[in-house]
Amino acid sequence: MRLWYLLSLQMGCSGEIGSTIRYTLQLCCAMTESTRTRWNRPNIVQNPIDPHCSLKIAFVICPTHGQVIDRVTHDAYKPKKVRYTPLGVLSVIASLPEHHQVTLIDASSLGMTIDDILEELAWFQPDILALSVVTYRAWSMTELLRRSEAPIKIVGGPHATYHHAAIRRQGADAVFVGDAEVSMPRWLKAGCPEGVFVGEPVDLNAIPFPDRRILNLDDYRIPASEDRGKLLFDAGDLRLPMFSSKGCPLKCIYCDVQQKRYNTKAPETILREFHDLQRLGVTSIHVLDDTFNLERQRVIQFCRLLMDEEWQMTWSARGILESSEEVVKHLAMAGCHRLHVGIEHLDDNVLKYFRKHQRLKDVRRFGELCRKHDITILGYFVLGAPGETRQYHENLPEMIRELGIHIPFFNILTPLSDTEFYRQLLQDGRIKEDFWAPFIEQPVKDFQIPLHRPPEEERELQETLDHYLTLFT
């Protein structure tokens, strides 16, 4: 279908097939206004060979429908009313030439099924279907590649980092690995060739801010009528995320973050994006980095910029444990009221096994600093590490309280794809055969990650987590 589509459009441009296609292409190339709106244009035949023609591009965030059944994070931590704007895709959209007609279907946030998405695509009739996918949602990706009638289908996102060859076999014409803010515009200009296109980390200070204006922001609001008091915290009706950096150079064995090169925005760029979000009417900003405070001087400089202009809106950030009082003090003075950090465990032996840099003494220091400067801590914890005891589980709630961790967020250690933990389990024989490789090659709906611990131990972990939820939520 793709080949016929391209050939027919080439012939149409050269005058070898009927006046109808020539006329529609003339209309197409005459479109100069920005069309980044939600499905408000007629269906026009377009030519992906000619970079000056306006293409209809539908970006889809692959849905949770049919995804891998999650044993890592309890449903209590995933309320449907809390939705995160897809910053990576919005950043790519902002970097595309203005003459293309772009729409975004955030199927994950909106709880859409495959059929729902196909219905929207049938209405929009894109020239290019662009899927953003994580490995958990590989099944929905293959379904959309198989069932969509879009002439050109492309894929990007974390799943593409290591599995681009499989994605090509599954029907993608082009796969984008890494940052696509530069590589996708180049691909469009080159005429949409087939293949795998690797993008290097982009200069985050040189690209536009994510194009949030393409969204219906009401989809991301949490009105007071939704009883925000039942959430982990209340950040008003429109809390939007941004990233001030991309990537994480740390090497925790359980983590599947793909980008390891740390890439940052300058303090001045972060401030400008804060102002851009403020103009959108947000009630709070969350800096959704993996390691916001990895470069301390950058954080201090940014805080000083906020302090200089007496910034009033509350904001929060996700980062790592901080032992510098200067950094914590500046964060507090600049209006940062909550830090989300990966504490993970309170046993030094387990922290060493996880390849975490911090130890219990660092957690204590962090708790003391945040208590002194009135910053709330949301701390991520991992349950189910090798050598973990019932005594540890019994003592953990009181230890959390003593350390001043206001909002503990518990996950269960699970062998995710492309992690060192999974490779260790295979090497040690605790997992008898590779189950991720067959799933990557032929994804199945509602895949269940096989247990790597005895069923009784797994049941006890789930019961422990359920108990903790009664104590802290």
Buried (B, 14 or more C-beta within 10 A) or exposed (E): EBEEBBEBBBBBBEEEBEEEBBEBBEBBBEBEEEBBEEEEEEEBBBBBBBBEBBBBBBBBBBBBBBBBEBBBBBEBBEEEEBBBBBBBBBBBBBBBEEBBBBBBBBBBBBEBBBEBBBEBBEEBBBBBBBBBBBBBBBBBBBBBBEEBEBBBBBBBBBBBBBBBEBBBEBBBBBBBBBBBBBBBBEBBEEEBEBEBBBBEBBEBEEBEBBBBEBBEBEEBBBEEEBEBEEBBBBBBBBBBBBBBBBBBEBEBBBBBBBBEEBBBBBBEBBBBBBEBBEEEEBBBBBBBBBBBBBEBEBBBBBBEBBEEEEBEBBBBBBBBBBBBEBBBBBBBEBBBBBBBBBBBBBBBEBBEBBBBEBBBEBBBBBBBBBBEBEBBBBBBBBBBBEEBEEEBBEEBBEEBEEBBBBBBBBBBBBBBBBBBBBBBBBEEEEBEEEBBEEBBEEBEEEBEBEEBBEEEEBEBBBEBBEEBBEEBB
